[in-house]
């Protein structure tokens, strides 16, 4: 059994803080430019949805719309 602890996350799951966090992790993994280009194609009319997407967008309205953070 693991000694890891899950703490409460009191911040929003989206917004500018989430965008900064994504940028931080892309940079940390050395794929800042490639990762950003990939994300900008996600959920776009000429881009892609992930295979398990339950809610396809009929009326596209945002360039910065990625995926919700839901438990699997």
N, CA, C and O atoms as a MOPAC input file, in Angstrom:
PM7 MOZYME 1SCF
protein

 N      0.84200 1    -1.17800 1     0.00000 1
 C      0.00000 1     0.00000 1     0.00000 1
 C      0.88400 1     1.23600 1     0.00000 1
 O      1.95100 1     1.24300 1     0.61400 1
 N      0.44600 1     2.27100 1    -0.68100 1
 C      1.21500 1     3.49400 1    -0.82400 1
 C      0.96500 1     4.45100 1     0.33300 1
 O     -0.11600 1     4.46300 1     0.92300 1
 N      1.97500 1     5.25200 1     0.64800 1
 C      1.84000 1     6.28100 1     1.67900 1
 C      1.44400 1     7.62000 1     1.08000 1
 O      1.45900 1     8.63400 1     1.77700 1
 N      1.09200 1     7.64000 1    -0.19600 1
 C      0.72400 1     8.88800 1    -0.84300 1
 C     -0.60500 1     9.39600 1    -0.30300 1
 O     -1.49600 1     8.61900 1     0.03600 1
 N     -0.71600 1    10.70900 1    -0.23100 1
 C     -1.92600 1    11.34200 1     0.26800 1
 C     -2.49600 1    12.25400 1    -0.80900 1
 O     -1.75500 1    12.96900 1    -1.48300 1
 N     -3.78700 1    12.22500 1    -0.96300 1
 C     -4.45000 1    13.11100 1    -1.91800 1
 C     -5.01500 1    14.29100 1    -1.14300 1
 O     -5.85000 1    14.12000 1    -0.25400 1
 N     -4.55400 1    15.48600 1    -1.48500 1
 C     -5.01400 1    16.70100 1    -0.82300 1
 C     -6.15400 1    17.33700 1    -1.60500 1
 O     -6.29800 1    17.11700 1    -2.80800 1
 N     -6.96000 1    18.12500 1    -0.90900 1
 C     -8.02100 1    18.89000 1    -1.55000 1
 C     -7.37600 1    19.96800 1    -2.41900 1
 O     -6.43300 1    20.63500 1    -1.99500 1
 N     -7.88900 1    20.13000 1    -3.62500 1
 C     -7.40200 1    21.15300 1    -4.54900 1
 C     -8.43200 1    22.27300 1    -4.55800 1
 O     -9.49200 1    22.11900 1    -5.16500 1
 N     -8.14900 1    23.39900 1    -3.90100 1
 C     -9.15500 1    24.44400 1    -3.72300 1
 C     -9.28600 1    25.42700 1    -4.88600 1
 O    -10.05000 1    26.38700 1    -4.78300 1
 N     -8.57300 1    25.22000 1    -5.97700 1
 C     -8.55000 1    26.17600 1    -7.07800 1
 C     -9.44500 1    25.71200 1    -8.22300 1
 O     -9.79800 1    24.53500 1    -8.28400 1
 N     -9.81800 1    26.61500 1    -9.13200 1
 C    -10.64000 1    26.22800 1   -10.28100 1
 C     -9.91700 1    25.21600 1   -11.16900 1
 O     -8.68800 1    25.20900 1   -11.24200 1
 N    -10.67900 1    24.37700 1   -11.83200 1
 C    -10.10400 1    23.37400 1   -12.73100 1
 C     -9.79000 1    23.97000 1   -14.10100 1
 O     -9.21200 1    23.29200 1   -14.95000 1
 N    -10.16100 1    25.21600 1   -14.32300 1
 C     -9.91100 1    25.85400 1   -15.60800 1
 C     -9.43200 1    27.27700 1   -15.40600 1
 O     -9.09100 1    27.67400 1   -14.29200 1
 N     -9.40700 1    28.03600 1   -16.47500 1
 C     -9.00700 1    29.43500 1   -16.39700 1
 C     -7.51500 1    29.62200 1   -16.60700 1
 O     -6.80200 1    28.71800 1   -17.04300 1
 N     -7.06900 1    30.83900 1   -16.27900 1
 C     -5.66400 1    31.20200 1   -16.51000 1
 C     -4.69800 1    30.35100 1   -15.70000 1
 O     -3.61000 1    30.03100 1   -16.18000 1
 N     -5.07300 1    29.97800 1   -14.48500 1
 C     -4.19500 1    29.12800 1   -13.67200 1
 C     -3.97000 1    27.77600 1   -14.31500 1
 O     -2.85700 1    27.25100 1   -14.30100 1
 N     -5.03000 1    27.21100 1   -14.88000 1
 C     -4.90500 1    25.92600 1   -15.56800 1
 C     -4.02500 1    26.06400 1   -16.81000 1
 O     -3.20800 1    25.19200 1   -17.10500 1
 N     -4.20300 1    27.16900 1   -17.53200 1
 C     -3.38700 1    27.40600 1   -18.72100 1
 C     -1.90600 1    27.54700 1   -18.35300 1
 O     -1.03700 1    27.01600 1   -19.04500 1
 N     -1.62500 1    28.26600 1   -17.25800 1
 C     -0.23100 1    28.38800 1   -16.78600 1
 C      0.33200 1    27.03000 1   -16.39200 1
 O      1.49300 1    26.73500 1   -16.67400 1
 N     -0.47800 1    26.20500 1   -15.74400 1
 C     -0.02100 1    24.88500 1   -15.32900 1
 C      0.30200 1    24.00700 1   -16.53600 1
 O      1.31300 1    23.30600 1   -16.54200 1
 N     -0.54700 1    24.04400 1   -17.54700 1
 C     -0.29000 1    23.27500 1   -18.76700 1
 C      1.00600 1    23.75000 1   -19.41000 1
 O      1.83600 1    22.93300 1   -19.81000 1
 N      1.18600 1    25.06100 1   -19.51300 1
 C      2.41600 1    25.60900 1   -20.10500 1
 C      3.63900 1    25.15600 1   -19.31400 1
 O      4.66400 1    24.80300 1   -19.89700 1
 N      3.53100 1    25.16500 1   -17.99800 1
 C      4.64600 1    24.73000 1   -17.14400 1
 C      5.01000 1    23.27300 1   -17.44000 1
 O      6.18700 1    22.94600 1   -17.59100 1
 N      4.00800 1    22.40500 1   -17.52300 1
 C      4.27800 1    20.97900 1   -17.74200 1
 C      4.79400 1    20.71100 1   -19.15700 1
 O      5.65600 1    19.85300 1   -19.34800 1
 N      4.27700 1    21.43400 1   -20.14200 1
 C      4.80700 1    21.26300 1   -21.50000 1
 C      6.28000 1    21.66300 1   -21.54400 1
 O      7.09900 1    20.97400 1   -22.15200 1
 N      6.60800 1    22.77200 1   -20.89800 1
 C      7.99600 1    23.22900 1   -20.84900 1
 C      8.86200 1    22.23300 1   -20.09000 1
 O      9.97400 1    21.92200 1   -20.51800 1
 N      8.36200 1    21.73600 1   -18.97000 1
 C      9.09700 1    20.77100 1   -18.14500 1
 C      9.44100 1    19.50500 1   -18.93500 1
 O     10.48900 1    18.89700 1   -18.71600 1
 N      8.55500 1    19.11300 1   -19.85200 1
 C      8.78500 1    17.91300 1   -20.65700 1
 C      9.52300 1    18.21000 1   -21.95900 1
 O      9.77000 1    17.30400 1   -22.75500 1
 N      9.87400 1    19.47500 1   -22.17700 1
 C     10.64900 1    19.83900 1   -23.36100 1
 C      9.83700 1    19.85500 1   -24.64700 1
 O     10.39800 1    19.71500 1   -25.73400 1
 N      8.52800 1    20.02300 1   -24.53700 1
 C      7.68700 1    20.02200 1   -25.73800 1
 C      6.76800 1    21.24300 1   -25.76200 1
 O      5.62300 1    21.14700 1   -26.20500 1
 N      7.25300 1    22.37500 1   -25.29500 1
 C      6.41300 1    23.57500 1   -25.17700 1
 C      5.76800 1    23.95700 1   -26.51000 1
 O      4.54900 1    24.12100 1   -26.56600 1
 N      6.53600 1    24.10200 1   -27.56500 1
 C      5.99000 1    24.53400 1   -28.85800 1
 C      5.13600 1    23.44000 1   -29.49000 1
 O      4.02300 1    23.71100 1   -29.94000 1
 N      5.63900 1    22.21600 1   -29.53100 1
 C      4.89500 1    21.11400 1   -30.14000 1
 C      3.60800 1    20.82600 1   -29.36500 1
 O      2.55800 1    20.59900 1   -29.96700 1
 N      3.68600 1    20.83600 1   -28.05500 1
 C      2.50500 1    20.58900 1   -27.23000 1
 C      1.46200 1    21.67600 1   -27.39000 1
 O      0.26800 1    21.38300 1   -27.45200 1
 N      1.89600 1    22.93200 1   -27.45800 1
 C      0.96600 1    24.04700 1   -27.64700 1
 C      0.26500 1    23.93800 1   -28.99700 1
 O     -0.94500 1    24.15100 1   -29.08300 1
 N      1.01100 1    23.60900 1   -30.05400 1
 C      0.39900 1    23.43800 1   -31.37900 1
 C     -0.63000 1    22.30500 1   -31.36200 1
 O     -1.70300 1    22.42600 1   -31.95300 1
 N     -0.30100 1    21.22300 1   -30.69300 1
 C     -1.23000 1    20.09600 1   -30.59900 1
 C     -2.49300 1    20.50000 1   -29.86100 1
 O     -3.59700 1    20.20300 1   -30.31700 1
 N     -2.34700 1    21.18000 1   -28.71900 1
 C     -3.51600 1    21.59100 1   -27.94000 1
 C     -4.40900 1    22.56200 1   -28.70900 1
 O     -5.63100 1    22.53400 1   -28.56000 1
 N     -3.80900 1    23.41100 1   -29.52200 1
 C     -4.60700 1    24.36600 1   -30.28400 1
 C     -5.43100 1    23.69800 1   -31.38900 1
 O     -6.31700 1    24.33000 1   -31.96400 1
 N     -5.14600 1    22.42400 1   -31.69000 1
 C     -5.94600 1    21.67200 1   -32.65900 1
 C     -7.02200 1    20.82700 1   -31.97500 1
 O     -7.90000 1    20.28200 1   -32.64300 1
 N     -6.95600 1    20.71800 1   -30.65700 1
 C     -7.92200 1    19.91200 1   -29.91300 1
 C     -9.27900 1    20.60300 1   -29.88700 1
 O     -9.37100 1    21.80800 1   -29.65400 1
 N    -10.32100 1    19.83000 1   -30.12900 1
 C    -11.70600 1    20.31600 1   -30.07700 1
 C    -11.95400 1    21.50300 1   -31.00500 1
 O    -12.74400 1    22.39300 1   -30.69000 1
 N    -11.27100 1    21.50800 1   -32.15200 1
 C    -11.44200 1    22.55800 1   -33.15600 1
 C    -12.09700 1    21.93800 1   -34.39400 1
 O    -11.98200 1    20.73200 1   -34.61600 1
 N    -12.78300 1    22.75300 1   -35.19800 1
 C    -13.45600 1    22.21400 1   -36.38600 1
 C    -12.52200 1    21.43800 1   -37.31900 1
 O    -12.93300 1    20.43800 1   -37.90800 1
 N    -11.27100 1    21.88800 1   -37.46100 1
 C    -10.31700 1    21.18700 1   -38.32400 1
 C     -9.32700 1    20.36100 1   -37.51100 1
 O     -8.30800 1    19.91600 1   -38.03900 1
 N     -9.62000 1    20.15700 1   -36.23600 1
 C     -8.72100 1    19.42800 1   -35.34400 1
 C     -9.26600 1    18.06800 1   -34.96500 1
 O     -9.72800 1    17.31900 1   -35.82500 1
 N     -9.21700 1    17.74400 1   -33.67800 1
 C     -9.60900 1    16.40600 1   -33.23200 1
 C    -10.23700 1    16.46900 1   -31.84300 1
 O     -9.98700 1    17.40200 1   -31.07900 1
 N    -11.04200 1    15.47900 1   -31.52900 1
 C    -11.53000 1    15.20800 1   -30.17600 1
 C    -10.84500 1    13.92700 1   -29.73000 1
 O    -10.38900 1    13.14400 1   -30.56400 1
 N    -10.76900 1    13.70800 1   -28.43200 1
 C    -10.16500 1    12.45500 1   -27.99200 1
 C    -11.15900 1    11.31600 1   -28.22500 1
 O    -12.35900 1    11.57600 1   -28.31100 1
 N    -10.70400 1    10.06800 1   -28.33200 1
 C    -11.57200 1     8.95800 1   -28.69900 1
 C    -12.77400 1     8.75300 1   -27.77300 1
 O    -13.80600 1     8.25400 1   -28.22300 1
 N    -12.67100 1     9.12000 1   -26.50900 1
 C    -13.76800 1     8.88700 1   -25.58100 1
 C    -14.65200 1    10.09600 1   -25.36900 1
 O    -15.41100 1    10.12700 1   -24.40100 1
 N    -14.58700 1    11.08800 1   -26.23000 1
 C    -15.34400 1    12.31700 1   -26.03500 1
 C    -16.84600 1    12.04400 1   -26.15200 1
 O    -17.32800 1    11.62900 1   -27.20500 1
 N    -17.57400 1    12.28000 1   -25.06500 1
 C    -19.00500 1    12.00300 1   -25.03600 1
 C    -19.82600 1    13.18200 1   -25.52500 1
 O    -20.99800 1    13.00900 1   -25.86200 1
 N    -19.24700 1    14.38100 1   -25.57500 1
 C    -19.99100 1    15.57100 1   -25.94900 1
 C    -19.30900 1    16.29800 1   -27.10000 1
 O    -18.57700 1    17.26100 1   -26.87100 1
 N    -19.53600 1    15.85300 1   -28.33600 1
 C    -18.93300 1    16.56600 1   -29.46800 1
 C    -19.53500 1    17.96700 1   -29.59100 1
 O    -20.69600 1    18.18400 1   -29.24600 1
 N    -18.75000 1    18.89700 1   -30.07600 1
 C    -19.20600 1    20.27000 1   -30.23500 1
 C    -19.95600 1    20.44700 1   -31.54800 1
 O    -19.38800 1    20.26400 1   -32.62500 1
 N    -21.21600 1    20.79800 1   -31.45600 1
 C    -21.97900 1    21.08300 1   -32.67400 1
 C    -21.73800 1    22.51900 1   -33.11700 1
 O    -21.64800 1    22.79000 1   -34.31400 1
 N    -21.63300 1    23.44200 1   -32.16500 1
 C    -21.41200 1    24.85600 1   -32.45200 1
 C    -20.10600 1    25.29900 1   -31.81000 1
 O    -20.07400 1    25.66800 1   -30.63600 1
 N    -19.05100 1    25.26000 1   -32.57400 1
 C    -17.73400 1    25.63200 1   -32.06100 1
 C    -17.72400 1    27.10900 1   -31.65800 1
 O    -18.18700 1    27.96300 1   -32.41300 1
 N    -17.18800 1    27.41000 1   -30.45300 1
 C    -17.20800 1    28.81000 1   -30.01500 1
 C    -15.94600 1    29.24900 1   -29.26400 1
 O    -15.89400 1    30.38700 1   -28.79900 1
 N    -14.93800 1    28.40000 1   -29.12900 1
 C    -13.76600 1    28.80100 1   -28.35600 1
 C    -12.48600 1    28.20500 1   -28.92900 1
 O    -12.44500 1    27.03200 1   -29.30100 1
 N    -11.43900 1    29.03100 1   -28.99300 1
 C    -10.13100 1    28.54000 1   -29.43600 1
 C     -9.36000 1    27.89500 1   -28.30400 1
 O     -8.41000 1    27.15200 1   -28.54900 1
 N     -9.75500 1    28.16900 1   -27.05600 1
 C     -9.06800 1    27.61100 1   -25.89000 1
 C    -10.00400 1    26.69700 1   -25.12100 1
 O    -10.19200 1    26.85600 1   -23.91500 1
 N    -10.58100 1    25.75100 1   -25.81700 1
 C    -11.46100 1    24.77000 1   -25.18500 1
 C    -10.79600 1    23.41500 1   -25.33600 1
 O    -10.65100 1    22.89900 1   -26.44400 1
 N    -10.39700 1    22.84900 1   -24.21500 1
 C     -9.71500 1    21.56800 1   -24.26800 1
 C    -10.63500 1    20.50500 1   -23.70600 1
 O    -11.73800 1    20.34200 1   -24.22700 1
 N    -10.25200 1    19.78100 1   -22.68500 1
 C    -11.09900 1    18.74800 1   -22.10400 1
 C    -11.32700 1    19.03500 1   -20.63800 1
 O    -10.48800 1    19.62300 1   -19.95700 1
 N    -12.47500 1    18.60800 1   -20.17500 1
 C    -12.77000 1    18.74700 1   -18.76400 1
 C    -11.91700 1    17.77400 1   -17.96900 1
 O    -11.46700 1    16.76500 1   -18.51100 1
 N    -11.69000 1    18.05500 1   -16.71800 1
 C    -10.88700 1    17.20300 1   -15.85200 1
 C    -11.84400 1    16.30700 1   -15.07700 1
 O    -12.36100 1    16.70000 1   -14.03200 1
 N    -12.08000 1    15.10000 1   -15.59300 1
 C    -13.01500 1    14.19500 1   -14.94200 1
 C    -12.30300 1    12.90900 1   -14.54900 1
 O    -11.40500 1    12.45700 1   -15.25900 1
 N    -12.68700 1    12.32500 1   -13.44200 1
 C    -12.08400 1    11.04600 1   -13.03400 1
 C    -12.52700 1     9.93000 1   -13.96500 1
 O    -13.65800 1     9.94000 1   -14.45200 1
 N    -11.66700 1     8.99000 1   -14.21000 1
 C    -12.00200 1     7.86200 1   -15.07600 1
 C    -12.50800 1     6.70500 1   -14.26700 1
 O    -12.84100 1     5.66000 1   -14.82500 1

